[in-house]
């Protein structure tokens, strides 16, 4: 004789209680998926970014730190540093300048003008450093022209050792190699054409 197996009453109760919870979850999920998305043109209280801020965001995304100033947008070419007594670009510097050229050549920014400022440390004669800083600015300008930035948008200038961003010497008067390396640099000022 076969015996019937009875389920305990609590099992049935759980199944009955579980089904409404699943139904409510599915209903909530459907409501979320069919909810209208926000209209991006609707007034959300956020201000629209200026052209300079948009350019700054693009440059920062490309690892080209930029600071907004009264002179324009100043790009610190941190990866474009130079060995002592050299104006040669490294492969890493060429890569950064290619990224910069791509951004400033985009249709949104292709009317901007660029002033390339070369700098040196304070080692050596001031006249030599001025000449070297000019060469550094010109090399960067030539690389940008190579990457299709129009030459008529570019101005180069050398400042020599006159605008350091770090100390060339330690407090005891000895040379500061780290500070000197930071001063061997090129900055690019990007402005709206006059």
C-alpha atoms as a printed R data frame, in Angstrom:
    type eleno elety resid chain resno      x      y       z
1   ATOM     1    CA   UNK     A     1  0.000  0.000   0.000
2   ATOM     2    CA   UNK     A     2  1.486  3.371  -1.054
3   ATOM     3    CA   UNK     A     3  1.633  6.084   1.500
4   ATOM     4    CA   UNK     A     4  0.902  9.682   0.605
5   ATOM     5    CA   UNK     A     5  3.594 12.146   1.596
6   ATOM     6    CA   UNK     A     6  2.233 15.287   3.139
7   ATOM     7    CA   UNK     A     7  4.076 18.570   2.938
8   ATOM     8    CA   UNK     A     8  4.242 20.553   6.081
9   ATOM     9    CA   UNK     A     9  1.872 23.532   6.019
10  ATOM    10    CA   UNK     A    10  4.705 26.061   6.470
11  ATOM    11    CA   UNK     A    11  6.178 25.179   3.050
12  ATOM    12    CA   UNK     A    12  2.960 26.083   1.302
13  ATOM    13    CA   UNK     A    13  2.744 29.311   3.281
14  ATOM    14    CA   UNK     A    14  6.234 30.355   2.164
15  ATOM    15    CA   UNK     A    15  5.422 29.726  -1.462
16  ATOM    16    CA   UNK     A    16  2.235 31.735  -1.223
17  ATOM    17    CA   UNK     A    17  4.011 34.641   0.506
18  ATOM    18    CA   UNK     A    18  6.970 34.567  -1.896
19  ATOM    19    CA   UNK     A    19  4.890 35.026  -5.048
20  ATOM    20    CA   UNK     A    20  3.543 38.499  -4.174
21  ATOM    21    CA   UNK     A    21  7.076 39.665  -3.347
22  ATOM    22    CA   UNK     A    22  8.332 38.522  -6.768
23  ATOM    23    CA   UNK     A    23  5.373 40.203  -8.414
24  ATOM    24    CA   UNK     A    24  6.052 43.494  -6.619
25  ATOM    25    CA   UNK     A    25  9.746 43.346  -7.516
26  ATOM    26    CA   UNK     A    26  8.918 42.747 -11.196
27  ATOM    27    CA   UNK     A    27  6.390 45.571 -11.135
28  ATOM    28    CA   UNK     A    28  8.929 47.987  -9.619
29  ATOM    29    CA   UNK     A    29 11.585 46.956 -12.137
30  ATOM    30    CA   UNK     A    30  9.184 47.545 -15.035
31  ATOM    31    CA   UNK     A    31  8.269 50.965 -13.672
32  ATOM    32    CA   UNK     A    32 11.938 51.966 -13.454
33  ATOM    33    CA   UNK     A    33 12.645 50.839 -16.993
34  ATOM    34    CA   UNK     A    34  9.692 52.662 -18.463
35  ATOM    35    CA   UNK     A    35 10.175 55.897 -16.521
36  ATOM    36    CA   UNK     A    36 10.871 58.829 -18.830
37  ATOM    37    CA   UNK     A    37 14.512 59.854 -18.901
38  ATOM    38    CA   UNK     A    38 15.434 63.403 -18.096
39  ATOM    39    CA   UNK     A    39 15.572 65.765 -21.013
40  ATOM    40    CA   UNK     A    40 19.200 66.950 -21.253
41  ATOM    41    CA   UNK     A    41 17.991 70.299 -22.572
42  ATOM    42    CA   UNK     A    42 15.737 70.818 -19.551
43  ATOM    43    CA   UNK     A    43 16.865 73.402 -17.033
44  ATOM    44    CA   UNK     A    44 18.602 71.430 -14.296
45  ATOM    45    CA   UNK     A    45 20.084 74.412 -12.536
46  ATOM    46    CA   UNK     A    46 23.577 73.592 -13.845
47  ATOM    47    CA   UNK     A    47 25.405 76.233 -15.781
48  ATOM    48    CA   UNK     A    48 26.776 75.589 -19.256
49  ATOM    49    CA   UNK     A    49 30.555 75.215 -19.472
50  ATOM    50    CA   UNK     A    50 32.484 77.906 -21.317
51  ATOM    51    CA   UNK     A    51 34.590 77.045 -24.335
52  ATOM    52    CA   UNK     A    52 37.731 77.443 -22.191
53  ATOM    53    CA   UNK     A    53 36.349 75.025 -19.598
54  ATOM    54    CA   UNK     A    54 35.452 72.475 -22.284
55  ATOM    55    CA   UNK     A    55 38.967 72.746 -23.702
56  ATOM    56    CA   UNK     A    56 40.450 72.447 -20.206
57  ATOM    57    CA   UNK     A    57 38.430 69.261 -19.589
58  ATOM    58    CA   UNK     A    58 39.578 67.701 -22.863
59  ATOM    59    CA   UNK     A    59 43.210 68.553 -22.188
60  ATOM    60    CA   UNK     A    60 43.039 67.200 -18.648
61  ATOM    61    CA   UNK     A    61 41.469 63.970 -19.942
62  ATOM    62    CA   UNK     A    62 44.424 63.636 -22.310
63  ATOM    63    CA   UNK     A    63 46.862 64.046 -19.380
64  ATOM    64    CA   UNK     A    64 47.776 67.558 -20.371
65  ATOM    65    CA   UNK     A    65 47.150 69.596 -17.201
66  ATOM    66    CA   UNK     A    66 45.802 73.044 -17.998
67  ATOM    67    CA   UNK     A    67 45.162 76.074 -15.806
68  ATOM    68    CA   UNK     A    68 42.779 78.873 -16.676
69  ATOM    69    CA   UNK     A    69 44.373 82.304 -16.190
70  ATOM    70    CA   UNK     A    70 43.926 85.863 -17.392
71  ATOM    71    CA   UNK     A    71 46.498 85.123 -20.122
72  ATOM    72    CA   UNK     A    72 44.466 82.192 -21.426
73  ATOM    73    CA   UNK     A    73 44.555 78.464 -20.849
74  ATOM    74    CA   UNK     A    74 48.094 77.489 -19.801
75  ATOM    75    CA   UNK     A    75 49.088 73.924 -20.629
76  ATOM    76    CA   UNK     A    76 51.926 72.624 -18.521
77  ATOM    77    CA   UNK     A    77 53.727 70.124 -20.690
78  ATOM    78    CA   UNK     A    78 54.874 68.067 -17.724
79  ATOM    79    CA   UNK     A    79 56.059 65.231 -19.959
80  ATOM    80    CA   UNK     A    80 57.971 67.617 -22.205
81  ATOM    81    CA   UNK     A    81 61.119 68.167 -20.215
82  ATOM    82    CA   UNK     A    82 64.637 68.522 -21.471
83  ATOM    83    CA   UNK     A    83 68.031 67.241 -20.532
84  ATOM    84    CA   UNK     A    84 70.597 69.896 -19.590
85  ATOM    85    CA   UNK     A    85 71.836 71.818 -22.654
86  ATOM    86    CA   UNK     A    86 69.326 70.054 -24.915
87  ATOM    87    CA   UNK     A    87 66.319 71.010 -27.010
88  ATOM    88    CA   UNK     A    88 65.615 67.468 -28.256
89  ATOM    89    CA   UNK     A    89 62.162 65.962 -27.738
90  ATOM    90    CA   UNK     A    90 61.738 62.512 -26.262
91  ATOM    91    CA   UNK     A    91 59.278 59.986 -27.770
92  ATOM    92    CA   UNK     A    92 57.001 60.581 -24.746
93  ATOM    93    CA   UNK     A    93 57.058 64.321 -25.441
94  ATOM    94    CA   UNK     A    94 56.183 63.724 -29.101
95  ATOM    95    CA   UNK     A    95 53.216 61.611 -28.020
96  ATOM    96    CA   UNK     A    96 51.914 64.354 -25.714
97  ATOM    97    CA   UNK     A    97 52.273 66.966 -28.427
98  ATOM    98    CA   UNK     A    98 50.386 64.737 -30.869
99  ATOM    99    CA   UNK     A    99 47.487 64.566 -28.367
100 ATOM   100    CA   UNK     A   100 47.583 68.332 -27.939
101 ATOM   101    CA   UNK     A   101 47.531 68.860 -31.709
102 ATOM   102    CA   UNK     A   102 44.524 66.566 -32.106
103 ATOM   103    CA   UNK     A   103 42.573 68.553 -29.509
104 ATOM   104    CA   UNK     A   104 43.435 72.053 -30.776
105 ATOM   105    CA   UNK     A   105 42.763 70.964 -34.367
106 ATOM   106    CA   UNK     A   106 39.221 69.822 -33.571
107 ATOM   107    CA   UNK     A   107 36.562 72.016 -35.181
108 ATOM   108    CA   UNK     A   108 35.575 73.470 -31.809
109 ATOM   109    CA   UNK     A   109 39.069 74.842 -31.049
110 ATOM   110    CA   UNK     A   110 40.761 75.229 -34.452
111 ATOM   111    CA   UNK     A   111 40.676 79.028 -34.302
112 ATOM   112    CA   UNK     A   112 42.645 79.208 -31.047
113 ATOM   113    CA   UNK     A   113 46.170 80.594 -31.125
114 ATOM   114    CA   UNK     A   114 49.082 79.082 -29.213
115 ATOM   115    CA   UNK     A   115 52.005 80.888 -27.616
116 ATOM   116    CA   UNK     A   116 54.809 78.448 -26.831
117 ATOM   117    CA   UNK     A   117 57.057 79.589 -23.999
118 ATOM   118    CA   UNK     A   118 60.473 77.975 -23.504
119 ATOM   119    CA   UNK     A   119 62.291 77.994 -20.144
120 ATOM   120    CA   UNK     A   120 65.621 76.843 -18.707
121 ATOM   121    CA   UNK     A   121 67.276 76.335 -15.352
122 ATOM   122    CA   UNK     A   122 69.824 78.891 -14.129
123 ATOM   123    CA   UNK     A   123 72.945 76.859 -14.884
124 ATOM   124    CA   UNK     A   124 75.184 78.630 -17.387
125 ATOM   125    CA   UNK     A   125 75.239 82.131 -18.829
126 ATOM   126    CA   UNK     A   126 71.973 84.027 -19.061
127 ATOM   127    CA   UNK     A   127 72.447 84.755 -22.779
128 ATOM   128    CA   UNK     A   128 73.025 81.059 -23.498
129 ATOM   129    CA   UNK     A   129 69.914 80.098 -21.496
130 ATOM   130    CA   UNK     A   130 67.806 82.615 -23.385
131 ATOM   131    CA   UNK     A   131 68.936 81.123 -26.710
132 ATOM   132    CA   UNK     A   132 68.342 77.561 -25.454
133 ATOM   133    CA   UNK     A   133 64.842 78.380 -24.201
134 ATOM   134    CA   UNK     A   134 63.976 79.860 -27.593
135 ATOM   135    CA   UNK     A   135 65.208 76.677 -29.295
136 ATOM   136    CA   UNK     A   136 63.039 74.574 -26.971
137 ATOM   137    CA   UNK     A   137 59.948 76.618 -27.798
138 ATOM   138    CA   UNK     A   138 60.713 76.390 -31.527
139 ATOM   139    CA   UNK     A   139 61.167 72.593 -31.388
140 ATOM   140    CA   UNK     A   140 57.763 72.223 -29.739
141 ATOM   141    CA   UNK     A   141 56.241 74.549 -32.341
142 ATOM   142    CA   UNK     A   142 57.790 72.526 -35.172
143 ATOM   143    CA   UNK     A   143 56.399 69.302 -33.690
144 ATOM   144    CA   UNK     A   144 52.914 70.805 -33.535
145 ATOM   145    CA   UNK     A   145 53.192 71.959 -37.164
146 ATOM   146    CA   UNK     A   146 54.314 68.414 -38.052
147 ATOM   147    CA   UNK     A   147 51.053 67.271 -36.404
148 ATOM   148    CA   UNK     A   148 48.991 69.574 -38.651
149 ATOM   149    CA   UNK     A   149 48.599 72.645 -36.422
150 ATOM   150    CA   UNK     A   150 48.792 75.622 -38.787
151 ATOM   151    CA   UNK     A   151 52.006 77.616 -38.352
152 ATOM   152    CA   UNK     A   152 50.093 80.923 -38.421
153 ATOM   153    CA   UNK     A   153 48.419 79.908 -35.140
154 ATOM   154    CA   UNK     A   154 51.753 79.467 -33.329
155 ATOM   155    CA   UNK     A   155 54.088 82.008 -31.710
156 ATOM   156    CA   UNK     A   156 57.267 80.943 -29.908
157 ATOM   157    CA   UNK     A   157 59.199 82.834 -27.267
158 ATOM   158    CA   UNK     A   158 62.117 82.018 -24.980
159 ATOM   159    CA   UNK     A   159 62.293 83.316 -21.427
160 ATOM   160    CA   UNK     A   160 65.593 81.714 -20.425
161 ATOM   161    CA   UNK     A   161 65.941 81.370 -16.679
162 ATOM   162    CA   UNK     A   162 63.747 84.383 -15.840
163 ATOM   163    CA   UNK     A   163 60.541 82.470 -14.937
164 ATOM   164    CA   UNK     A   164 61.432 79.534 -12.707
165 ATOM   165    CA   UNK     A   165 58.680 77.342 -11.207
166 ATOM   166    CA   UNK     A   166 61.062 75.724  -8.719
167 ATOM   167    CA   UNK     A   167 64.260 76.671  -6.950
168 ATOM   168    CA   UNK     A   168 67.459 76.066  -8.896
169 ATOM   169    CA   UNK     A   169 69.437 75.829  -5.651
170 ATOM   170    CA   UNK     A   170 68.968 74.241  -2.250
171 ATOM   171    CA   UNK     A   171 68.835 76.397   0.907
172 ATOM   172    CA   UNK     A   172 72.546 75.717   1.468
173 ATOM   173    CA   UNK     A   173 73.370 77.186  -1.967
174 ATOM   174    CA   UNK     A   174 74.187 73.873  -3.662
175 ATOM   175    CA   UNK     A   175 72.482 72.965  -6.979
176 ATOM   176    CA   UNK     A   176 68.987 71.455  -6.750
177 ATOM   177    CA   UNK     A   177 68.775 68.928  -9.628
178 ATOM   178    CA   UNK     A   178 65.044 68.322  -9.108
179 ATOM   179    CA   UNK     A   179 64.202 72.015  -9.182
180 ATOM   180    CA   UNK     A   180 66.424 72.561 -12.197
181 ATOM   181    CA   UNK     A   181 64.680 69.731 -14.068
182 ATOM   182    CA   UNK     A   182 61.278 71.361 -13.408
183 ATOM   183    CA   UNK     A   183 62.564 74.655 -14.785
184 ATOM   184    CA   UNK     A   184 63.709 73.057 -18.066
185 ATOM   185    CA   UNK     A   185 60.230 73.123 -19.550
186 ATOM   186    CA   UNK     A   186 57.821 74.471 -22.126
187 ATOM   187    CA   UNK     A   187 54.420 75.977 -21.395
188 ATOM   188    CA   UNK     A   188 51.750 76.618 -24.013
189 ATOM   189    CA   UNK     A   189 49.244 79.445 -23.645
190 ATOM   190    CA   UNK     A   190 46.087 78.804 -25.669
191 ATOM   191    CA   UNK     A   191 43.937 81.844 -26.372
192 ATOM   192    CA   UNK     A   192 40.976 82.804 -28.489
193 ATOM   193    CA   UNK     A   193 42.201 84.548 -31.622
194 ATOM   194    CA   UNK     A   194 41.994 88.355 -31.353
